[in-house]
Amino acid sequence: MSAVPAAVEKLDTSSSKESVPKESPPKESPRNESPAARKKTSRQRKEHFQSTCTRKSAEDNGAEPVPFEPIVEPRLPKKKVALLLGFNGTGFQGMQINPTARSIESEVFEALCKAGAVSQNNAVDPKKVQLMRAARTDKGVHAAGNIISLKMIVEDPDIVKKVNSHLSEQIRVWGFVETQRSFHAKNMCDSRVYEYLLPTYAFMKPAKKEYYTAPTSETDLRITSNVNDEVRYVALSTKEEMAEKYTYRISPENLDNFRKAMACFQGTHNFHNYTIGQSYTDKSSNRYMISIQVDDPFCIHGMEWLSIKLHGQSFMLHQIRKMISMALLTVRSETPLSIIPKTFASAKVNIPKAPALGLLLERPIFTVYNRKVEEKGERQQIDFDVYKDTIDDFKKRWIYDKIFENEKAEQV
């Protein structure tokens, strides 16, 4: 295992006589079956489905089959569109639909159905309207702009207003653009721009803390090791420590070193150490970072912050949060920047994640698609700047302000 900054290792989160038909015992759901009982081959799965889930199996078991009756409704024309939206990801498992968790897509799809943008017959499955997102987001991550492509009923001129009326204020649909029938939000997205907001007190030398195997207070932070999932608890910062953090200002030297550290990620590299479940030999571990920009520090409510813009062709799970963490810890521990290129090699390095709180998707980019539709003059381009003022107001109220408030309250 490669050497890493010392700080990286530290952070590392009555029965009757009458004859009655015997009822069949309830069948165990496939999700609850033991691994040994699961059907492993296609043939076994097909036979299992036919014996448990078909009309014939229902008749064999003495049950009355329930016929499927589609809802009779007027057939309205649908258009392939790119739906532009933004959201605060707090309280959501992520962007992508997840049957077992609350997600942004499931909320938006439900709102589309209630507003009449998706017919009742298609409301049973998002796949029926070819729903696809341009970029996934992790749990708790925000987006000022993202795209969902789908076949949508757009005859109602107030459809966007109606969709928003069925959404919570932390999710907003900006508008939509009619696209080519072949448009696919994920495949036709050239690149994505993310922003990470980092409080500069993160560059302070870590204070000596006592770590416990059990919480000593309801407010204790829970820390999980990246190496062996070992759990420890630590007390939140005191008022005096927080006051010191509020007045901390990053030094010009540390800011310059952090910019150089982030620049190490530009270009094409193997980021297998910056995600989970990815091997060095997997070609998809190679990702192209187009540009990374670290803006000058700014103050909000007396606390100093840095804004880091990351423009990449594509990103893997946790990649950005691990990149921020690696650069931050390298600078804070005064480790030579040459350690960062070593993390692109085959050796496994455990890198902690920076908090999801500060991460937001700025927007996906569709340069090639926009150039194509401009040349043909058939469709509108996908352009978030049309809604710039509305998006900026949402970002300030529902993303930036929430990040600052949560950081002050939770000290993450």
C-alpha positions in Angstrom: 0.0 0.0 0.0 1.4 3.4 -1.0 2.3 5.9 1.6 -0.3 8.6 2.3 -0.3 11.6 4.5 -0.6 10.9 8.2 -3.9 12.8 8.2 -5.4 10.5 5.6 -5.0 7.5 7.9 -6.3 9.3 10.9 -9.5 10.4 9.2 -10.0 7.1 7.8 -16.8 6.7 7.4 -59.2 -25.1 15.5 -59.2 -27.2 13.0 -62.6 -28.3 11.5 -63.6 -31.9 10.5 -65.1 -30.6 7.3 -62.9 -30.9 4.3 -61.7 -27.6 3.2 -59.2 -26.7 0.6 -55.7 -26.3 2.0 -54.2 -22.9 1.4 -50.8 -22.8 -0.1 -48.1 -21.6 2.3 -47.0 -18.1 1.5 -44.1 -18.1 -1.0 -40.9 -16.5 0.1 -40.0 -13.4 -1.9 -36.9 -13.9 -4.1 -35.3 -10.9 -2.3 -35.6 -12.8 1.0 -34.4 -16.1 -0.2 -31.1 -17.4 1.0 -28.3 -17.3 -1.6 -28.4 -21.1 -1.9 -32.2 -21.1 -2.7 -31.9 -18.4 -5.5 -32.2 -19.6 -9.1 -28.8 -19.3 -10.7 -29.5 -20.0 -14.4 -31.9 -18.5 -16.9 -33.7 -21.8 -17.2 -34.2 -22.1 -13.5 -35.4 -18.5 -13.2 -37.9 -19.0 -16.1 -39.3 -22.2 -14.5 -39.6 -20.4 -11.2 -41.4 -17.5 -12.7 -43.8 -19.8 -14.6 -44.6 -21.8 -11.4 -45.2 -18.7 -9.2 -46.1 -15.7 -11.2 -48.1 -16.6 -14.3 -51.8 -16.9 -14.9 -51.5 -20.7 -15.2 -49.8 -21.0 -11.8 -52.5 -18.9 -10.2 -55.2 -21.2 -11.6 -53.2 -24.3 -10.4 -53.1 -22.8 -6.9 -56.9 -22.2 -6.9 -56.6 -18.5 -7.1 -58.7 -16.3 -9.3 -56.4 -14.5 -11.8 -56.6 -10.8 -11.9 -56.9 -9.5 -15.4 -54.9 -6.4 -16.4 -57.2 -3.7 -17.6 -55.5 -0.7 -19.1 -57.0 2.7 -18.1 -59.1 4.2 -20.8 -57.9 7.7 -21.5 -57.6 10.0 -24.5 -54.4 9.3 -26.4 -52.4 12.5 -26.4 -49.3 13.1 -28.5 -45.9 12.9 -26.7 -42.7 14.7 -27.6 -39.1 13.7 -26.7 -37.8 16.4 -24.5 -34.9 17.5 -22.3 -36.3 18.5 -18.9 -34.1 21.0 -17.2 -34.2 20.9 -13.3 -32.3 21.7 -10.2 -32.6 20.5 -6.6 -31.2 20.5 -3.0 -30.3 16.8 -2.4 -30.6 16.9 1.4 -32.8 14.0 2.5 -32.5 12.1 -0.8 -30.5 9.0 -1.6 -29.4 10.5 -4.9 -30.7 11.4 -8.3 -31.4 7.9 -9.8 -34.6 6.1 -9.1 -34.2 3.5 -6.3 -37.1 1.3 -5.3 -36.0 1.1 -1.7 -35.1 4.8 -1.1 -36.3 8.3 -1.7 -34.7 9.8 -4.9 -35.0 12.9 -6.9 -36.1 11.1 -10.1 -38.9 9.2 -8.3 -40.3 12.6 -6.9 -40.1 14.2 -10.4 -41.7 11.3 -12.2 -44.6 11.3 -9.7 -45.1 15.0 -10.2 -45.0 14.5 -14.0 -47.7 11.9 -13.7 -49.9 14.0 -11.4 -49.6 17.0 -13.7 -50.6 15.1 -16.8 -47.2 15.2 -18.5 -47.2 11.4 -18.3 -50.3 9.4 -19.0 -51.8 7.1 -16.4 -51.0 4.0 -18.5 -47.3 5.0 -18.5 -47.3 6.0 -14.9 -46.5 2.4 -13.8 -43.0 2.4 -15.1 -40.6 5.3 -16.0 -39.0 3.1 -18.7 -42.3 3.4 -20.7 -41.4 7.1 -21.3 -37.7 6.4 -21.8 -36.7 8.4 -18.7 -33.0 8.9 -18.4 -30.8 11.4 -16.5 -27.7 13.1 -17.8 -25.8 12.8 -14.5 -26.3 10.8 -11.4 -25.6 12.3 -8.0 -24.6 10.8 -4.7 -26.7 10.8 -1.5 -27.1 14.4 -0.3 -25.5 16.0 -3.3 -27.2 19.1 -4.9 -27.7 20.2 -8.5 -28.2 23.7 -9.9 -28.8 22.1 -13.3 -29.4 18.6 -14.5 -31.2 17.0 -17.4 -33.8 14.3 -17.7 -34.8 13.0 -21.1 -38.2 11.5 -21.7 -41.3 11.3 -23.9 -43.7 13.8 -22.4 -47.1 15.3 -23.1 -46.5 19.0 -23.7 -49.8 20.3 -25.0 -50.6 22.2 -21.8 -48.7 25.6 -21.9 -48.7 25.6 -18.1 -47.3 22.1 -17.7 -44.0 23.3 -16.0 -46.0 25.3 -13.5 -48.2 22.3 -12.8 -45.3 19.9 -12.4 -43.7 22.3 -9.9 -46.9 22.6 -7.9 -46.6 18.8 -7.1 -42.9 19.1 -6.0 -41.4 20.3 -2.8 -39.6 23.7 -3.0 -36.2 22.0 -2.9 -36.8 20.6 -6.4 -37.6 22.8 -9.3 -38.2 22.2 -13.0 -36.8 25.2 -15.0 -38.3 24.3 -18.3 -38.0 21.8 -21.2 -36.6 21.7 -24.8 -38.1 19.6 -27.5 -35.3 17.4 -28.8 -34.6 14.9 -31.6 -36.3 11.5 -31.1 -33.0 9.8 -30.6 -31.9 12.2 -27.8 -30.5 10.4 -24.8 -29.5 12.6 -21.8 -26.7 10.4 -20.6 -25.1 9.3 -23.9 -25.3 12.7 -25.6 -23.8 14.5 -22.6 -20.2 15.6 -23.5 -19.1 16.6 -20.0 -20.2 17.7 -16.6 -19.3 20.7 -14.4 -19.4 20.3 -10.6 -18.7 22.8 -7.8 -17.3 22.0 -4.4 -17.6 24.6 -1.5 -14.9 24.1 1.1 -14.5 26.0 4.3 -10.9 27.1 4.6 -10.6 26.2 8.3 -10.3 22.6 6.9 -6.6 23.6 6.3 -6.0 24.2 10.1 -3.8 21.7 11.9 -6.1 19.1 13.4 -6.7 19.6 17.2 -5.9 16.7 19.5 -9.2 14.8 20.1 -10.2 11.9 22.2 -11.8 9.1 20.2 -14.2 6.7 21.9 -15.8 3.3 21.0 -19.2 4.5 22.2 -20.8 8.0 22.1 -20.4 10.1 25.2 -23.0 12.7 24.0 -26.0 12.9 21.6 -24.0 15.3 19.5 -20.9 13.2 19.0 -19.7 12.7 15.5 -19.5 9.1 14.2 -16.4 8.3 12.3 -15.9 5.1 10.3 -12.4 3.9 9.2 -11.9 3.3 5.4 -9.6 0.4 6.2 -11.6 -2.0 8.5 -15.0 -0.2 9.0 -13.9 0.4 12.6 -16.3 3.0 14.3 -15.2 5.7 16.7 -16.9 8.7 18.2 -15.6 12.2 18.8 -17.0 15.3 20.5 -18.0 18.3 18.4 -15.8 21.4 18.5 -16.3 23.7 21.5 -17.5 27.3 21.2 -13.9 28.5 21.5 -12.7 26.1 18.8 -15.5 27.2 16.5 -14.7 30.9 17.1 -11.1 30.1 16.0 -12.4 28.4 12.9 -14.6 31.4 12.0 -11.6 33.7 12.2 -9.2 31.4 10.3 -8.0 32.6 6.9 -6.0 30.4 4.5 -2.5 31.6 3.9 -1.3 32.5 0.4 1.2 29.7 0.5 -1.5 27.0 1.4 -3.8 28.4 -1.3 -1.1 28.3 -3.9 -0.2 24.7 -2.9 -3.9 23.6 -2.9 -4.2 25.0 -6.5 -1.2 23.1 -7.5 -2.5 19.9 -5.8 -5.8 20.2 -7.6 -4.0 20.8 -10.9 -2.4 17.3 -10.5 -5.8 15.8 -11.4 -6.1 17.6 -14.8 -5.8 15.4 -17.8 -6.4 11.7 -18.2 -5.6 9.5 -15.2 -6.5 6.2 -13.6 -8.9 7.1 -10.7 -9.4 3.5 -9.3 -8.3 4.8 -5.9 -10.9 7.6 -6.0 -14.0 5.3 -6.1 -15.2 2.0 -4.8 -15.3 -1.5 -6.4 -13.1 -0.4 -9.3 -9.8 -2.1 -10.3 -6.7 -0.6 -11.8 -7.0 -2.8 -14.9 -10.6 -1.7 -15.6 -10.5 0.7 -18.6 -13.4 2.7 -17.1 -11.1 3.7 -14.3 -9.5 6.2 -16.7 -11.3 9.5 -16.6 -10.5 12.8 -18.3 -10.5 16.0 -16.3 -10.8 19.0 -18.7 -10.2 21.8 -16.2 -10.1 22.5 -12.5 -10.3 26.0 -11.1 -9.9 27.1 -7.5 -11.4 30.6 -7.0 -10.2 33.2 -4.6 -11.5 32.9 -1.0 -14.7 34.6 0.0 -16.5 35.1 3.3 -20.1 34.2 4.2 -21.4 35.1 7.7 -17.8 35.6 8.8 -16.5 32.2 7.7 -14.1 31.9 4.8 -14.8 29.5 1.9 -13.2 28.3 -1.4 -15.1 27.4 -4.5 -13.6 24.7 -6.6 -15.0 24.1 -10.2 -14.3 20.8 -11.7 -15.1 20.2 -15.4 -14.7 16.6 -16.4 -15.9 14.3 -19.2 -17.4 12.0 -16.6 -17.0 11.1 -13.0 -17.2 7.9 -10.8 -18.9 7.4 -7.5 -17.3 9.5 -4.8 -14.5 10.6 -7.2 -14.7 14.4 -6.6 -15.1 14.1 -2.8 -12.0 11.9 -2.7 -10.0 14.3 -5.0 -10.8 17.2 -2.7 -9.9 15.2 0.3 -6.6 14.0 -1.1 -5.5 17.5 -2.2 -6.6 19.1 1.1 -4.8 16.5 3.3 -1.7 16.7 1.3 -1.4 20.4 1.8 -2.5 20.3 5.4 0.0 17.7 6.4 2.7 19.4 4.3 3.3 16.2 2.3 5.1 16.7 -1.1 2.6 17.0 -4.0 4.4 14.2 -5.7 2.3 11.8 -3.7 -0.8 12.6 -5.8 0.4 11.1 -9.1 1.4 7.9 -7.2 -2.3 7.4 -6.4 -3.0 6.9 -10.1 -0.7 3.8 -10.1 -1.8 0.2 -9.4 -1.1 0.2 -5.7 -4.2 0.4 -3.5 -4.5 3.6 -1.5 -7.3 4.3 1.0 -8.5 7.9 0.6 -11.3 9.3 2.8 -14.2 11.2 1.3 -14.8 14.9 1.8 -18.4 15.6 3.1 -21.2 15.5 0.5 -22.6 18.7 1.9 -20.4 21.0 -0.2 -20.8 19.3 -3.6 -23.2 20.3 -6.3 -23.7 19.6 -10.0 -23.4 22.9 -11.8 -24.7 21.6 -15.1 -24.2 19.0 -17.8 -22.8 20.1 -21.2 -24.2 19.2 -24.6 -21.7 20.8 -27.0 -21.9 18.3 -29.9 -25.7 18.0 -29.7 -26.2 21.8 -29.6 -23.8 22.2 -32.6 -25.8 19.6 -34.6 -29.2 21.1 -34.0 -27.9 24.6 -34.7 -26.5 23.4 -38.1 -29.8 21.8 -39.0 -32.0 24.6 -37.5 -34.6 22.1 -36.5 -34.6 22.3 -32.7 -33.7 24.5 -29.8 -30.3 24.1 -28.1 -30.1 22.9 -24.5 -29.1 26.1 -22.6 -29.4 26.6 -18.9 -28.5 30.3 -19.3 -32.1 30.9 -20.5 -33.1 30.4 -16.8 -29.9 32.0 -15.3 -31.6 34.5 -12.9 -34.1 31.9 -11.6 -31.3 29.3 -11.2 -29.0 31.8 -9.4 -31.8 32.7 -7.0 -32.5 29.0 -6.3 -28.8 28.3 -5.8 -28.4 31.1 -3.2 -31.6 30.2 -1.3 -31.7 26.4 -1.5 -28.1 25.3 -2.0 -25.5 27.9 -0.9 -27.4 29.1 2.1 -28.3 25.6 3.2 -24.7 24.5 2.9 -23.6 27.4 5.1 -26.4 26.8 7.6 -25.7 23.0 7.8 -22.0 23.6 8.2 -22.6 26.0 11.1 -25.0 23.6 12.8 -23.4 20.2 12.1 -19.7 21.1 11.8 -19.2 18.5 9.1 
